[in-house]
Amino acid sequence: MVSGGKIYFYPQSNITRAEVCTAIQSFLPNLAGFNAVAPFKDESAFPGWARANILRAAVYGIVQGDERGFRPNSAITRNEIAVILTRLY
C-alpha cells in the first residue's frame, strides 16, 4: 500500500487491483508519450499513484473492468490474478 509517498507492505492483507497493476508495471514496455484515456467509468476512484499503471495494463490487455468499472480499491481475487499471469505470459 502507498501512503504519504511511502510504500508499506502488509503480508496478511488483501492486495487491491490498483496495487497489482503497480506491481506488474515493470513487466510492461514503456510507451513514449503515454497518455491514454481511461476505458473505465470509475476513473475518478483511481488512486493518483496507480492511475498510469492501471491505464498501461489496460492498454496492453492485461486487466479489464466489468459493468461496474475497474474497481481499483477492491481486493483482487485468485481467479483475476490467474488471468493476469496468463496474459503476462
Secondary structure, 3 states (H helix, E strand, C coil): CEECCEECCCCCCCCEHHHHHHHHHHHCCCCCCCCCCCCCCCHHHCCCCCHHHHHHHHHCCCCCCECCECCCCCECCHHHHHHHHHHHC
